Amino acid sequence: MNKKLSALTLVTASALALGACSSGTASSPSAAVSAGPQNITLWLAGGDTPDALRDYLKTTYQAKNGGTLTIEEQAWPDLVTKLTTALPDENNTPDVVEIGNTQSPTFTNVGAFSDISDMYPELGGDKLLQSFVEVGKVDGKNYTLPYYFGSRYMFYRKDIYSAAGVSVPKTLDEFNATVKTITSKNPKNIKDFSGFFIGGQDWRNGISWVFANGGELAKNEGGQWTSTLSDPNTIKGLTQLQGIFADASKAPKTAKDQSPWLYINDSDVIKDDADNPKKVTGKTSLAAATIMAPGWAHWSIGDLKNDKRVWNDDKFGVFVLPGNDGKPAPVFAGGSNIGISAKSKNQAGSRDLMKIIFSPEYQQMLGKNGLGPANSDYVSSLGTDQFAKALIESASNSKLTPAAPGWATVETSGKLEELFAKIAEGGDVTALAKEYDALLTPMLNGK
């Protein structure tokens, strides 16, 4: 990928200037030959990878390569900015990087990662989650590969559904009607009660209605990306979502997709940290019959016992958002990709780590810890409980955001949050779609 990396893509408020480097030398097989052990650094995003898995990577890497693996955790909100600064600096770049699947196209398109196409078959090949593989590709070559997936599904209150006289919906139209019915009946007479709690700026969950109606956020024609919010199918999905904002959700118009589980639990004191259950980050009481969240949210849902949430099957349940045809709706797939920095001086050691990450042992460790493994051969490691079944089912038809070079720009701009908030406030969907198509199309193309 002989692409110049200067000012090709906007990432935050300024241009992403990764320098005029190509991935040629760093990514060629000959460059991966090591003269001995290599000490490398892995950047992990957020706390989703448990300590036990981190320890496994460190000890296994030392046994395989002889060098030391240092793992540094980066906060999700700061990741793009830090990568923009670190990746072009060969003296300070991390060697291997976890990156959000929606962020991957921006960095792969400007040559930030090494070409690992020759490793693709060995790391899992076509058994890897292909939607994630595609966002890590440029010109048919592989630069990042899927690390884990975490698709979204519904958590609901069985007791409230029963009291409202409704059952789990089987189609999207039924879901839309059901959550409106629950809201209007409000069987427990709770102030600001939502049949379905979805924040006004929560586009990551909201785009499921776009996808379920055959809409798209953007399309690529002849190498140019165009925002497609004005597409009739997209308009239909956004209009349905506006109806939910109006009649089923009392969530703040400024709320995003953060911590919806705060509103489905009982109790005045909410522990919003599965790894540190004594950390109190919010106070609320039951305010929603249904929420939509990634599968790992179940650790934060349940009855409060000894400062921990304990799932109660009599009170809580899960189901996959149904599509118009009754099959799983194409929800937005959460998760990450992983790749080797093109500027890393330790290409051989980095490749050794990639082999460990994509090994059967580590893939199954991901599954056993509730993270969807990249390789479909090991999905069974997720288990057979209701959470594993819902995760696998929801992921079966999941979708990603457009693999446009400027998608990270779109995300960091806040324009999608702005658009969805205006829709939630009752704005003219068709007019707003046209307005934001004009704003987003240049961003998608890195302008």
C-alpha positions as CSV (number, residue, x, y, z in Angstrom):
1,M,0.0,0.0,0.0
2,N,2.3,2.8,-1.2
3,K,0.1,5.7,0.1
4,K,1.5,8.9,1.5
5,L,0.4,9.5,5.0
6,S,0.4,13.2,5.3
7,A,-2.9,15.0,5.8
8,L,-5.0,12.4,4.1
9,T,-7.7,12.0,6.7
10,L,-9.1,14.2,9.4
11,V,-9.5,12.4,12.7
12,T,-10.1,14.9,15.4
13,A,-10.2,18.6,14.8
14,S,-7.0,18.5,12.7
15,A,-5.6,16.4,9.9
16,L,-4.2,13.0,10.7
17,A,-0.6,13.4,9.7
18,L,1.1,10.0,10.0
19,G,4.1,11.1,7.9
20,A,5.2,10.0,4.4
21,C,5.7,6.3,5.1
22,S,4.5,3.3,3.2
23,S,4.0,-0.1,4.7
24,G,6.5,-1.8,2.3
25,T,9.6,-2.5,4.4
26,A,7.9,-3.0,7.7
27,S,5.3,-5.4,6.3
28,S,7.4,-7.5,4.0
29,P,8.2,-11.1,5.2
30,S,11.9,-10.4,5.0
31,A,11.5,-7.5,7.5
32,A,10.0,-9.9,10.0
33,V,13.2,-11.9,10.4
34,S,14.4,-11.5,14.0
35,A,18.0,-11.6,15.2
36,G,16.8,-12.6,18.7
37,P,14.2,-11.8,21.4
38,Q,12.3,-8.6,21.0
39,N,10.7,-6.5,23.7
40,I,7.3,-5.2,22.4
41,T,4.4,-3.1,23.6
42,L,0.7,-3.9,23.1
43,W,-1.9,-1.2,23.4
44,L,-5.3,-2.5,24.6
45,A,-8.3,-0.3,24.4
46,G,-10.4,-0.1,27.6
47,G,-10.7,-2.8,30.2
48,D,-12.5,-5.5,28.2
49,T,-9.5,-7.9,28.1
50,P,-9.4,-9.4,31.6
51,D,-6.2,-9.6,33.6
52,A,-6.0,-13.4,33.2
53,L,-5.8,-13.0,29.5
54,R,-3.2,-10.3,29.7
55,D,-1.1,-12.4,31.9
56,Y,-1.4,-15.3,29.5
57,L,-0.2,-13.1,26.6
58,K,2.8,-11.9,28.6
59,T,4.0,-15.4,29.7
60,T,3.3,-17.1,26.4
61,Y,5.0,-14.4,24.5
62,Q,8.1,-14.6,26.6
63,A,8.2,-18.4,26.2
64,K,7.7,-18.1,22.4
65,N,9.9,-15.1,21.6
66,G,12.2,-14.7,24.6
67,G,11.4,-11.0,24.9
68,T,9.1,-9.1,27.2
69,L,5.6,-8.0,26.4
70,T,4.4,-4.8,28.0
71,I,0.7,-4.1,27.9
72,E,-0.6,-0.6,28.2
73,E,-4.3,0.2,28.5
74,Q,-5.7,3.2,26.6
75,A,-9.0,4.8,27.4
76,W,-11.5,4.5,24.5
77,P,-12.3,8.3,24.3
78,D,-8.6,9.1,24.0
79,L,-7.5,6.3,21.6
80,V,-7.8,8.0,18.2
81,T,-5.9,11.1,19.4
82,K,-3.2,9.0,21.0
83,L,-2.8,6.8,18.0
84,T,-2.6,9.8,15.7
85,T,0.4,11.0,17.7
86,A,2.1,7.7,18.4
87,L,1.8,5.6,15.3
88,P,4.0,7.8,13.0
89,D,6.8,8.0,15.7
90,E,9.0,4.9,15.3
91,N,10.6,5.7,18.6
92,N,7.4,5.8,20.5
93,T,4.9,3.8,18.6
94,P,3.2,0.8,20.2
95,D,4.1,-2.4,18.3
96,V,0.7,-4.0,18.3
97,V,-2.6,-2.1,18.7
98,E,-6.2,-2.9,19.5
99,I,-8.4,-0.4,17.6
100,G,-12.2,-0.1,17.4
101,N,-13.6,-1.8,14.3
102,T,-15.2,1.5,13.2
103,Q,-11.8,3.3,13.6
104,S,-9.8,0.8,11.6
105,P,-10.6,2.1,8.0
106,T,-9.2,5.5,8.8
107,F,-5.9,4.2,9.9
108,T,-5.5,1.4,7.4
109,N,-6.3,3.7,4.5
110,V,-3.3,6.0,5.5
111,G,-0.8,3.2,5.9
112,A,-0.6,3.2,9.7
113,F,-0.5,-0.6,9.9
114,S,1.8,-3.3,8.4
115,D,0.6,-5.6,5.6
116,I,-0.1,-9.0,7.2
117,S,-1.7,-10.6,4.2
118,D,0.8,-13.4,4.2
119,M,-0.2,-14.3,7.7
120,Y,-4.0,-14.3,7.0
121,P,-4.4,-18.0,6.4
122,E,-2.3,-18.9,9.4
123,L,-4.2,-16.6,11.7
124,G,-7.6,-18.0,10.7
125,G,-8.3,-17.0,7.2
126,D,-11.9,-17.2,6.1
127,K,-12.9,-18.5,9.5
128,L,-12.4,-15.0,10.9
129,L,-15.4,-12.6,11.3
130,Q,-15.5,-11.3,7.7
131,S,-17.2,-8.0,8.4
132,F,-14.3,-7.1,10.7
133,V,-11.8,-8.4,8.2
134,E,-13.2,-6.1,5.5
135,V,-12.8,-2.9,7.5
136,G,-9.1,-3.9,8.0
137,K,-8.5,-4.3,4.3
138,V,-7.2,-1.9,1.7
139,D,-6.8,-2.8,-2.0
140,G,-7.3,-6.5,-1.1
141,K,-4.6,-6.6,1.5
142,N,-5.0,-7.3,5.2
143,Y,-3.8,-4.7,7.7
144,T,-5.9,-5.3,10.8
145,L,-7.9,-8.4,11.7
146,P,-10.7,-9.0,14.2
147,Y,-9.8,-9.2,17.9
148,Y,-13.2,-9.9,19.4
149,F,-16.9,-9.1,18.8
150,G,-19.7,-8.1,21.1
151,S,-23.0,-7.8,19.4
152,R,-25.9,-5.9,21.0
153,Y,-29.2,-7.4,22.1
154,M,-32.1,-6.6,24.4
155,F,-32.4,-7.0,28.2
156,Y,-35.9,-6.7,29.6
157,R,-37.9,-6.9,32.8
158,K,-40.1,-10.0,32.7
159,D,-42.2,-8.8,35.6
160,I,-43.1,-5.5,33.8
161,Y,-43.8,-7.2,30.5
162,S,-46.2,-9.5,32.3
163,A,-47.9,-6.7,34.2
164,A,-48.4,-4.8,31.0
165,G,-49.9,-7.9,29.3
166,V,-47.3,-8.1,26.6
167,S,-44.9,-10.8,25.4
168,V,-41.5,-10.8,23.8
169,P,-42.0,-9.4,20.2
170,K,-41.2,-11.5,17.1
171,T,-40.9,-8.8,14.5
172,L,-39.5,-5.2,14.5
173,D,-43.0,-3.8,14.1
174,E,-44.1,-5.8,17.1
175,F,-41.2,-4.5,19.1
176,N,-42.0,-0.9,18.2
177,A,-45.6,-1.4,19.3
178,T,-44.8,-3.4,22.4
179,V,-42.4,-0.8,24.0
180,K,-45.0,1.9,23.3
181,T,-47.7,-0.1,25.0
182,I,-45.5,-0.7,28.0
183,T,-44.8,3.0,28.3
184,S,-48.4,4.0,28.1
185,K,-49.5,1.4,30.7
186,N,-46.5,2.1,33.1
187,P,-47.7,-0.8,35.3
188,K,-45.5,0.3,38.3
189,N,-46.5,4.0,38.0
190,I,-42.9,5.2,37.8
191,K,-42.0,8.8,36.9
192,D,-40.3,9.2,33.5
193,F,-40.7,5.5,32.8
194,S,-39.5,4.1,29.4
195,G,-40.8,1.0,27.7
196,F,-37.5,1.1,25.9
197,F,-34.7,3.4,27.2
198,I,-32.7,4.8,24.3
199,G,-30.9,8.1,24.5
200,G,-31.6,10.8,22.0
201,Q,-27.9,10.8,20.8
202,D,-27.6,7.0,20.8
203,W,-26.9,6.4,17.1
204,R,-24.9,3.2,17.7
205,N,-28.1,1.4,18.9
206,G,-30.4,3.6,16.8
207,I,-28.9,2.6,13.4
208,S,-30.3,-0.9,13.9
209,W,-33.6,0.5,12.7
210,V,-31.9,1.9,9.6
211,F,-30.3,-1.4,8.8
212,A,-33.4,-3.4,9.6
213,N,-35.3,-1.5,7.0
214,G,-32.7,-2.0,4.3
215,G,-31.1,1.4,4.7
216,E,-27.4,2.3,4.8
217,L,-25.4,5.2,6.2
218,A,-23.2,5.5,3.2
219,K,-22.2,3.9,-0.1
220,N,-19.1,3.7,-2.2
221,E,-19.3,4.3,-5.9
222,G,-16.2,4.5,-8.0
223,G,-14.0,5.0,-5.0
224,Q,-16.0,7.9,-3.7
225,W,-18.2,7.7,-0.5
226,T,-21.6,9.3,-0.3
227,S,-23.8,9.7,2.8
228,T,-27.1,8.0,2.2
229,L,-29.3,9.3,5.0
230,S,-31.8,10.5,2.4
231,D,-32.3,7.0,1.0
232,P,-36.0,6.1,1.4
233,N,-35.1,2.9,3.4
234,T,-32.9,4.9,5.7
235,I,-35.6,7.5,6.1
236,K,-38.1,4.8,7.0
237,G,-35.8,3.5,9.8
238,L,-35.1,6.9,11.2
239,T,-38.9,7.7,11.2
240,Q,-39.6,4.5,13.1
241,L,-36.9,5.5,15.6
242,Q,-38.4,8.9,16.0
243,G,-41.7,7.3,16.9
244,I,-39.9,5.4,19.7
245,F,-38.3,8.5,20.9
246,A,-41.7,10.2,21.1
247,D,-43.8,7.4,22.6
248,A,-41.5,4.8,24.2
249,S,-38.4,6.4,25.6
250,K,-38.2,9.1,28.3
251,A,-34.4,9.0,28.1
252,P,-32.7,12.5,27.9
253,K,-32.3,13.8,24.4
254,T,-28.6,14.3,25.2
255,A,-28.0,10.7,26.4
256,K,-25.7,8.5,24.4
257,D,-25.2,4.8,24.6
258,Q,-23.5,4.8,28.0
259,S,-24.7,2.7,30.9
260,P,-28.3,2.0,30.0
261,W,-28.3,-0.8,32.6
262,L,-28.6,1.9,35.2
263,Y,-32.3,2.2,34.4
264,I,-33.4,-1.5,34.4
265,N,-32.3,-2.5,37.9
266,D,-34.2,-2.1,41.1
267,S,-32.5,-0.2,44.1
268,D,-31.6,3.4,44.7
269,V,-27.8,2.6,44.6
270,I,-26.4,1.4,41.3
271,K,-23.0,-0.2,41.1
272,D,-21.9,0.6,37.6
273,D,-18.5,-1.2,37.5
274,A,-18.4,-5.0,37.2
275,D,-14.6,-5.1,38.0
276,N,-14.9,-2.7,40.9
277,P,-18.4,-3.3,42.3
278,K,-17.9,-1.0,45.3
279,K,-17.5,2.0,43.0
280,V,-20.8,3.9,42.9
281,T,-21.0,5.9,39.7
282,G,-24.7,6.7,39.6
283,K,-27.9,6.7,41.6
284,T,-31.3,5.9,40.0
285,S,-34.2,3.6,40.4
286,L,-36.1,1.4,37.9
287,A,-37.0,3.5,35.0
288,A,-37.0,1.2,32.0
289,A,-38.6,-2.1,30.9
290,T,-36.1,-2.7,28.1
291,I,-32.6,-1.6,27.2
292,M,-30.2,-2.5,24.3
293,A,-26.6,-3.1,25.2
294,P,-23.6,-5.3,24.3
295,G,-23.7,-8.8,25.9
296,W,-21.2,-8.0,28.6
297,A,-23.7,-5.6,30.2
298,H,-25.3,-8.6,31.9
299,W,-22.6,-8.4,34.6
300,S,-24.2,-5.0,35.6
301,I,-27.8,-6.2,35.6
302,G,-29.5,-8.0,38.5
303,D,-30.5,-7.8,42.1
304,L,-28.0,-6.0,44.4
305,K,-26.5,-8.5,46.9
306,N,-23.3,-7.8,48.9
307,D,-22.3,-5.0,46.6
308,K,-22.7,-7.1,43.5
309,R,-25.3,-7.5,40.8
310,V,-26.8,-11.0,40.8
311,W,-28.9,-12.0,37.7
312,N,-32.4,-13.0,38.6
313,D,-34.1,-15.2,36.0
314,D,-37.5,-14.6,37.4
315,K,-37.1,-10.8,36.9
316,F,-34.8,-10.3,34.0
317,G,-34.6,-11.8,30.5
318,V,-32.9,-11.3,27.1
319,F,-34.0,-11.4,23.5
320,V,-32.5,-10.5,20.1
321,L,-34.0,-7.5,18.4
322,P,-36.1,-9.0,15.6
323,G,-36.1,-7.7,12.1
324,N,-39.0,-7.1,9.8
325,D,-38.8,-10.7,8.7
326,G,-38.7,-12.1,12.2
327,K,-35.0,-13.0,11.8
328,P,-32.4,-11.2,13.9
329,A,-32.2,-7.5,13.0
330,P,-28.9,-6.4,11.6
331,V,-27.6,-4.6,14.7
332,F,-24.4,-2.7,14.9
333,A,-21.5,-5.0,15.9
334,G,-19.3,-3.9,18.7
335,G,-15.8,-5.1,19.1
336,S,-12.2,-4.4,18.0
337,N,-9.6,-5.1,15.4
338,I,-5.9,-5.6,16.0
339,G,-2.8,-4.9,13.9
340,I,0.9,-4.2,13.8
341,S,2.2,-0.6,13.6
342,A,3.9,0.0,10.3
343,K,6.5,2.0,12.2
344,S,7.3,-0.7,14.7
345,K,11.0,-1.7,14.8
346,N,9.9,-5.1,16.2
347,Q,7.9,-6.7,13.3
348,A,9.0,-10.2,14.0
349,G,8.1,-10.0,17.7
350,S,4.8,-8.4,16.8
351,R,4.0,-11.3,14.4
352,D,4.8,-13.7,17.2
353,L,2.2,-12.0,19.4
354,M,-0.4,-12.1,16.6
355,K,0.1,-15.8,16.3
356,I,-0.6,-16.2,20.0
357,I,-3.7,-14.0,19.9
358,F,-5.1,-16.0,17.1
359,S,-4.1,-19.4,18.6
360,P,-6.9,-21.8,19.5
361,E,-6.0,-21.4,23.2
362,Y,-6.4,-17.7,23.3
363,Q,-9.4,-17.6,21.1
364,Q,-11.2,-20.0,23.5
365,M,-10.0,-17.9,26.5
366,L,-11.8,-14.9,24.9
367,G,-15.0,-16.9,24.5
368,K,-14.9,-18.2,28.1
369,N,-14.7,-14.6,29.3
370,G,-17.7,-13.5,27.3
371,L,-15.9,-11.9,24.4
372,G,-16.8,-13.2,20.9
373,P,-13.8,-14.9,19.5
374,A,-12.6,-13.7,16.1
375,N,-12.4,-17.3,14.7
376,S,-15.8,-19.0,14.1
377,D,-14.3,-22.4,15.1
378,Y,-14.2,-21.3,18.7
379,V,-17.5,-19.5,19.1
380,S,-18.7,-22.5,21.2
381,S,-16.3,-21.4,23.9
382,L,-18.8,-18.7,24.7
383,G,-21.0,-21.4,26.3
384,T,-24.6,-22.3,26.1
385,D,-26.3,-20.0,28.5
386,Q,-28.9,-17.4,27.4
387,F,-26.3,-14.7,27.1
388,A,-24.0,-16.7,24.8
389,K,-27.0,-17.7,22.7
390,A,-28.2,-14.2,22.3
391,L,-24.7,-12.9,21.5
392,I,-24.2,-15.5,18.8
393,E,-27.7,-15.0,17.3
394,S,-27.5,-11.2,17.3
395,A,-24.0,-11.4,15.7
396,S,-25.2,-13.7,12.9
397,N,-26.7,-10.7,11.1
398,S,-24.8,-7.8,12.6
399,K,-23.3,-5.0,10.5
400,L,-20.5,-2.5,10.8
401,T,-20.4,1.2,10.0
402,P,-19.1,2.1,6.5
403,A,-15.4,1.3,5.8
404,A,-14.8,4.8,4.6
405,P,-11.4,6.4,5.1
406,G,-12.9,9.3,6.9
407,W,-15.3,7.3,9.2
408,A,-13.3,8.1,12.3
409,T,-13.7,11.8,11.4
410,V,-17.5,11.3,11.3
411,E,-17.5,9.6,14.7
412,T,-15.3,12.2,16.4
413,S,-17.1,15.1,14.8
414,G,-20.2,14.5,16.9
415,K,-22.4,15.0,13.9
416,L,-24.3,11.7,14.2
417,E,-25.1,12.5,17.9
418,E,-26.3,15.9,16.7
419,L,-28.5,14.4,14.0
420,F,-30.1,11.8,16.2
421,A,-30.8,14.4,19.0
422,K,-32.6,16.5,16.4
423,I,-34.6,13.5,15.3
424,A,-35.4,12.7,18.9
425,E,-36.6,16.3,19.4
426,G,-39.1,15.8,16.6
427,G,-37.3,17.5,13.7
428,D,-38.2,16.9,10.1
429,V,-36.4,13.6,9.3
430,T,-36.3,14.1,5.5
431,A,-35.0,17.6,5.8
432,L,-32.4,16.6,8.4
433,A,-31.2,13.7,6.4
434,K,-30.6,16.0,3.4
435,E,-28.8,18.5,5.5
436,Y,-26.5,15.9,7.1
437,D,-25.8,14.1,3.9
438,A,-24.2,17.3,2.7
439,L,-22.1,17.6,5.9
440,L,-21.0,14.0,6.1
441,T,-20.1,13.2,2.5
442,P,-16.9,15.3,2.5
443,M,-15.9,13.8,5.9
444,L,-16.3,10.2,4.6
445,N,-13.8,11.0,1.9
446,G,-11.3,12.6,4.3
447,K,-12.0,16.2,3.3
